[in-house]
């Protein structure tokens, strides 16, 4: 056995003496979602016409994309936290949300006149999106980093970034209920930028917090 493999095995055995890693991730996900919900309702809450908006495709689509991202990021986070985990297979799941966004943007460009493209892309809530998605996701990010630390990630920075991506997906799914901008053009630009803040923060924290 190579030295690196031995170190990984020892680290994994040591950290599994407590709560099993699979259960730790489930617990962390539940706590992260609950915390995000508390922060969301404390700071924003759903938009006034959320009930009526549920009958529109654009509004519902925001949840489809953000939840798809969160699910894929969770699978990747669990894989990354295990030495030798099949992270490449989990990584392919991250393609779903971007592909959905690309398809929706193309349909939007066909459905609306070109004179409306810029207004739909800029929207009315871009700065709110960039502010509150990170605010909703920052405490869940810490919770997810604790779960990641319970494992034995090989690359601390990458593991932190994946934790940030998962926190961002969760936060964006909640924020979507408040956001009045439903155009895929808006979602394709501002949601990824807001999530990228959490990814960058996760990478930075992971670099120091997840080292072993």
PyMOL commands that set and color helices and strands:
alter all, ss='L'
color gray80, all
select helices_A, chain A and resi 3-15+21-43+50-53+57-80+87-111+114-122+126-150+156-175+184-209
alter helices_A, ss='H'
color red, helices_A
deselect
rebuild
show_as cartoon
